[in-house]
Amino acid sequence: MSAHVAPILYKSEKRDVKVCRALDEMFEESTNKGIQMGIKQGIELNQLEVYQTMLDKGFSVKAIASIFSVSEESIKTLLMRT
């Protein structure tokens, strides 16, 4: 059984609009999660491109890890995802 959520009445200049606050909150939360996931994916893609370019230019994984202060394992893990 689903719980009944009473609509909340929002006043607007044009007319009264009934909007379910729970749906608004769920939409906002899912939108924020989506944005955060997109940002994270963008950062990882950028890191991947930088690491791959450096490898292509002859840098070792150890050198890249040292330059960016990350573990060699994190670099290898990211490179293996592709």
trRosetta pair geometry for C-beta under 8 A, 3 or more apart (Angstrom, degrees):
i j d omega theta_ij theta_ji phi_ij phi_ji
5 20 5.7 79 106 -156 121 112
5 21 7.5 -133 166 52 122 78
5 22 4.7 -64 -158 6 165 139
5 23 8.0 161 89 -24 148 83
7 18 4.2 33 151 -178 147 105
7 19 6.6 135 -162 65 98 19
7 20 5.2 -74 -110 -81 73 66
7 21 7.9 140 -155 -8 42 74
8 18 7.6 147 70 -155 35 63
8 19 6.3 -35 66 75 84 71
8 20 7.0 112 15 -132 81 24
8 21 4.5 50 -1 -39 136 107
9 16 5.9 -15 -166 -170 104 112
9 17 7.8 142 -157 74 57 40
9 18 5.9 -37 -101 -101 65 69
10 16 7.4 150 78 -161 48 61
10 17 5.3 -25 68 69 99 90
10 18 7.7 159 22 -105 77 20
10 19 5.5 4 1 22 123 114
11 16 6.1 -35 -111 -108 57 75
12 15 6.1 6 68 57 104 43
12 16 7.1 165 27 -100 79 24
12 17 5.7 32 -3 -1 123 111
19 23 7.3 -124 176 65 76 110
19 24 6.0 57 151 -51 116 122
20 23 4.1 67 85 10 109 110
20 24 6.8 179 92 -12 56 84
21 24 5.4 -54 -149 36 35 115
21 25 6.2 33 155 -19 68 106
22 25 5.8 -56 -148 37 30 109
22 26 6.3 29 154 -18 65 107
23 26 5.6 -53 -143 38 32 111
23 27 6.1 34 157 -20 66 106
24 27 5.9 -57 -148 36 27 111
24 28 6.3 25 155 -17 63 108
25 28 5.8 -54 -145 38 30 111
25 29 6.2 31 156 -19 65 108
26 29 5.7 -55 -145 38 29 111
26 30 6.2 23 158 -14 65 108
27 30 6.0 -58 -144 40 27 105
27 31 6.1 29 156 -21 64 109
28 31 5.7 -55 -146 37 28 113
28 32 6.3 28 155 -19 64 106
29 32 5.8 -55 -148 36 29 110
29 33 6.4 29 153 -18 64 105
30 33 5.6 -50 -145 37 34 112
30 34 6.3 38 153 -21 64 105
31 34 5.7 -55 -150 36 30 113
31 35 6.4 32 152 -20 64 104
32 35 5.7 -52 -148 34 32 112
32 36 6.4 32 154 -18 65 106
33 36 5.7 -56 -148 38 32 111
33 37 6.3 33 153 -20 66 106
34 37 5.7 -53 -146 36 31 111
34 38 6.3 32 154 -20 64 106
35 38 5.7 -56 -150 36 30 113
35 39 6.4 31 152 -20 65 105
36 39 5.7 -52 -148 34 32 112
36 40 6.3 32 154 -18 65 106
37 40 5.7 -55 -148 37 31 112
37 41 6.2 30 154 -18 66 107
38 41 5.7 -54 -144 38 30 110
38 42 6.2 33 155 -21 64 107
39 42 5.7 -56 -150 36 29 113
39 43 6.4 29 154 -19 64 105
40 43 5.8 -54 -150 34 30 110
40 44 6.4 27 154 -15 65 107
41 44 5.7 -56 -147 39 32 110
41 45 6.2 34 154 -22 65 106
42 45 5.7 -52 -145 35 30 112
42 46 6.4 30 155 -18 63 105
43 46 5.8 -56 -151 36 30 111
43 47 6.3 31 151 -19 65 106
44 47 5.6 -52 -146 37 33 112
44 48 6.2 38 153 -23 65 105
44 78 6.5 -155 -161 -137 93 113
45 48 5.6 -52 -148 34 31 115
45 49 6.4 31 154 -18 64 105
46 49 5.8 -55 -149 36 31 110
46 50 6.4 29 154 -17 65 106
47 50 5.8 -58 -148 38 31 109
47 51 6.1 28 156 -16 67 109
47 78 6.2 -59 111 -175 116 160
48 51 5.9 -57 -143 40 27 108
48 52 6.0 24 159 -17 64 111
48 78 5.6 -145 -87 157 85 109
48 79 6.9 152 -136 -90 84 53
48 81 7.7 -90 -100 61 134 112
48 82 6.6 116 -164 -38 139 132
49 52 5.9 -56 -141 39 26 109
49 53 6.2 29 158 -20 63 108
50 53 5.8 -56 -148 36 27 111
50 54 6.4 25 155 -17 63 108
51 54 5.8 -59 -150 38 30 110
51 55 6.3 31 153 -19 66 105
51 64 5.7 82 -131 -176 81 153
51 75 5.6 175 -137 -151 143 99
51 78 6.6 103 29 94 160 126
51 79 6.3 -115 118 -70 135 103
52 55 5.6 -51 -147 36 32 112
52 56 6.2 35 153 -20 65 106
52 79 7.0 145 -76 -118 85 98
53 56 5.6 -55 -148 37 31 113
53 57 6.4 23 153 -14 64 109
54 57 5.7 -60 -147 41 32 108
54 59 4.1 -33 164 41 94 138
54 63 7.8 -150 161 96 123 104
54 64 5.2 126 108 -95 147 115
54 67 7.9 -151 -142 46 158 152
55 58 7.9 117 -180 -12 29 9
55 59 6.1 -80 -81 65 34 81
55 61 7.3 17 -96 -69 106 69
55 64 7.3 -32 -60 -43 77 145
55 79 7.7 72 -31 -114 157 142
59 63 4.7 -126 -168 84 90 126
59 64 5.3 101 134 -56 126 90
59 67 7.8 -33 -162 -6 143 141
60 63 4.6 99 53 4 80 100
60 64 7.0 -144 94 -3 43 85
61 64 5.7 -55 -148 38 33 112
61 65 6.2 37 153 -22 66 106
61 72 5.1 82 137 -148 109 95
61 75 5.3 168 -156 98 96 138
61 76 6.4 31 -150 -62 149 88
62 65 5.8 -54 -148 35 28 113
62 66 6.5 28 153 -19 62 107
62 72 5.9 -14 -90 -93 56 125
63 66 5.7 -56 -150 36 31 112
63 67 6.3 33 153 -21 66 106
64 67 5.7 -54 -147 35 32 112
64 68 6.3 -1 165 8 67 111
64 75 5.8 115 100 -122 124 157
65 68 6.6 -74 -142 53 23 89
65 69 7.8 66 167 -111 56 5
65 70 5.5 -108 -141 78 69 67
65 71 6.1 -15 -147 170 124 15
65 72 4.5 -61 -56 -72 156 63
65 74 7.7 126 -117 51 100 92
65 75 5.7 -112 -74 -13 90 136
66 69 7.5 19 -171 -73 27 44
70 74 4.9 -93 165 68 111 134
70 75 6.3 122 103 -47 119 91
71 74 4.6 100 61 -1 87 98
71 75 7.3 -152 97 -2 52 82
72 75 5.7 -57 -158 37 37 112
72 76 6.3 35 149 -18 70 108
73 76 5.6 -55 -145 39 33 111
73 77 6.1 37 155 -23 67 106
74 77 5.6 -50 -144 35 31 114
74 78 6.4 30 156 -17 63 106
75 78 5.9 -57 -150 37 29 109
75 79 6.2 24 154 -15 65 110
76 79 5.8 -59 -145 41 30 109
76 80 6.1 28 157 -22 66 110
77 80 5.9 -59 -147 35 27 109
77 81 7.0 39 152 -35 60 98
78 81 6.0 -44 -160 11 34 116
79 82 6.8 -61 -171 27 40 104
